[in-house]
Amino acid sequence: MAKNISILVGSLRRESYARKIALNAIDLFPADYRVGIVEIRDLPLYDFDYDDPEVTDKATPARYTDFRETIKGSDGVLFVTPENNRTIPACLKNAVDIGSKPNSDVAWKNRPAGIISHSVGRMGGYSSQKNLRLALSYFDMPTLGQPEVFLSQSPSLVGASGKIAHESTVRFLQDYITRFTQLVEARAGERLGSLKAVPLHPR
């Protein structure tokens, strides 16, 4: 069965390196996977009043609901992010917060996560990735370990065509995406096994 993968890009700039890297990553997934970027630019800033049942004069924004349902319909989530001031960009943290509510129906819960970080310097977005991992760990999201993906000197990484210029980097990313899809498949198998273990019509 085809798997749905949502990609979240931690930059709003139209020509951002993060978006270009994400577009390159899409091509590395198996042909039968449905993979697409989920836009986060128009998500309102998170406000718990929207989810507080005691607040009746502020309706939950439709963009919140649509975003949460998209994530819940995903078999895995791939985050591609730059580093802003030693942490993750505000737009991405906002998306994480929106998906974390309501407490009874967290969109991120148990969904496999992949993370690709980058920076224009040599650290490859190390701080942003570690901060994002910390946030996601709260939701029991299975996440790939070593080797992690820190892409450094991103202006030289992506060519004028928008394609990643170095074949060694493409191979590295392909290995990561392959391992990520294996994680997605394994988690899907576990969920299916759990469903089969529960009688549909207990007597």
C-alpha positions in Angstrom: 0.0 0.0 0.0 1.3 3.5 -0.9 2.6 5.6 2.0 2.0 9.3 2.5 5.0 11.4 3.5 4.6 15.0 4.6 7.6 17.3 4.2 7.8 20.4 6.4 10.3 23.1 5.3 11.6 25.4 8.0 11.9 28.4 5.8 9.4 30.7 4.2 11.7 32.2 1.6 10.6 31.1 -1.9 14.1 30.3 -3.0 15.4 29.0 0.3 18.0 26.3 0.3 15.8 24.2 2.6 13.0 24.1 0.0 15.5 23.2 -2.7 16.9 20.4 -0.6 13.4 19.2 0.1 12.5 19.1 -3.6 15.6 17.1 -4.2 14.7 14.7 -1.4 11.2 14.1 -2.9 12.9 12.5 -5.9 14.7 10.0 -3.7 11.6 8.3 -2.3 10.2 5.1 -3.9 7.9 5.7 -6.9 4.9 4.4 -5.1 5.2 6.9 -2.2 3.0 10.0 -2.1 5.4 12.7 -1.0 4.7 16.5 -0.8 5.6 19.7 1.0 3.0 20.8 3.5 3.0 24.5 3.5 3.2 26.2 6.9 3.6 29.9 6.0 -0.1 30.8 6.5 -0.6 29.0 9.9 -1.7 31.5 12.5 0.6 31.8 15.5 -0.4 29.2 18.1 -2.8 30.4 20.7 -4.2 27.9 23.2 -7.4 29.9 23.4 -8.3 28.2 20.2 -8.2 24.8 21.8 -9.4 25.7 25.3 -13.0 24.3 25.7 -13.6 27.1 28.2 -13.0 29.8 25.6 -16.1 29.9 23.5 -15.6 33.1 21.5 -12.5 32.1 19.5 -13.1 29.4 17.0 -10.3 27.0 16.0 -8.8 28.3 12.7 -9.6 26.1 9.7 -5.9 26.1 8.8 -5.1 24.5 12.2 -7.6 21.7 11.5 -6.5 21.1 8.0 -2.8 21.0 9.0 -3.5 18.6 11.9 -5.6 16.3 9.7 -2.9 16.3 7.0 -0.2 15.2 9.6 -2.5 12.6 11.1 -3.0 11.2 7.6 0.8 10.9 7.1 2.7 7.7 7.5 5.9 9.7 8.2 7.1 13.3 8.4 10.4 14.6 7.0 11.6 17.9 8.4 14.0 20.0 6.3 15.3 23.0 8.2 17.9 25.7 8.3 19.3 27.1 11.6 18.2 30.5 12.8 20.0 32.0 15.8 21.2 28.6 17.0 17.7 27.1 17.0 14.8 26.1 14.7 13.0 28.9 12.7 9.9 30.3 14.4 7.6 29.1 11.6 8.6 25.5 12.1 8.3 25.7 15.9 4.8 27.2 15.4 3.9 24.2 13.2 5.2 21.8 15.8 3.1 23.5 18.5 -0.1 23.5 16.4 0.3 19.8 15.8 0.8 19.1 19.5 -2.8 20.1 20.4 -5.3 19.1 21.5 -3.7 16.9 24.1 -6.2 14.1 23.5 -5.4 13.9 19.7 -1.8 15.0 19.1 -1.1 14.9 15.3 2.6 13.9 15.7 2.0 11.0 18.1 4.1 7.9 17.0 4.7 9.1 13.5 8.1 8.3 12.1 10.3 11.4 11.7 13.3 12.2 9.5 15.3 15.4 9.9 17.6 17.1 7.4 19.3 20.3 8.6 21.5 22.7 6.8 23.4 25.9 7.2 25.5 28.3 5.1 28.4 27.6 7.5 30.2 24.5 8.4 28.0 23.2 11.2 25.2 22.0 9.0 22.4 23.3 11.2 23.6 21.2 14.2 21.8 23.3 16.8 18.5 23.5 14.9 18.4 19.7 14.5 19.2 19.1 18.1 16.5 21.5 19.2 14.0 20.0 16.8 14.8 16.5 18.0 14.2 17.6 21.6 10.8 19.0 20.7 9.8 15.9 18.7 10.9 13.5 21.4 7.9 14.6 23.5 5.6 12.9 21.0 7.2 9.5 20.9 8.1 9.9 17.2 10.5 7.2 16.1 13.4 9.1 14.6 16.5 7.9 12.7 19.8 8.0 14.5 23.3 7.8 13.0 24.3 8.9 10.5 22.3 12.1 11.0 22.1 14.6 8.1 23.9 18.0 8.6 24.4 19.7 5.3 27.0 22.4 5.5 27.9 25.3 3.2 24.5 25.1 1.4 25.2 27.9 -1.1 27.7 25.5 -2.8 25.6 22.5 -2.2 22.8 23.4 -4.6 23.6 24.3 -8.2 21.9 26.9 -10.4 19.5 24.3 -11.7 18.2 23.7 -8.2 19.7 20.2 -8.1 22.3 19.1 -5.5 25.6 19.6 -7.2 27.7 16.8 -5.5 27.0 13.2 -6.3 28.4 12.1 -3.0 25.8 14.2 -1.2 23.0 12.7 -3.3 24.2 9.2 -2.4 24.3 10.2 1.3 20.7 11.6 1.1 19.5 8.5 -0.8 20.8 6.3 2.0 19.1 8.4 4.6 15.7 8.4 2.7 16.0 4.6 2.2 16.5 4.1 5.9 13.6 6.5 6.6 11.3 4.6 4.3 12.3 1.4 6.1 11.4 3.0 9.4 8.0 4.0 8.0 7.4 0.5 6.7 8.4 -1.1 10.0 6.1 1.2 11.9 3.2 0.6 9.5 3.8 -3.2 10.0 3.7 -2.8 13.8 0.4 -0.9 13.6 -1.1 -3.5 11.3 0.0 -6.2 13.7 -1.6 -4.4 16.6 -4.9 -4.2 14.8 -4.9 -7.9 13.9 -4.2 -8.7 17.6 -7.4 -7.0 18.7 -10.6 -8.9 18.1 -13.0 -6.8 16.0 -16.0 -8.4 17.5 -15.1 -9.5 21.1 -17.7 -11.8 22.6 
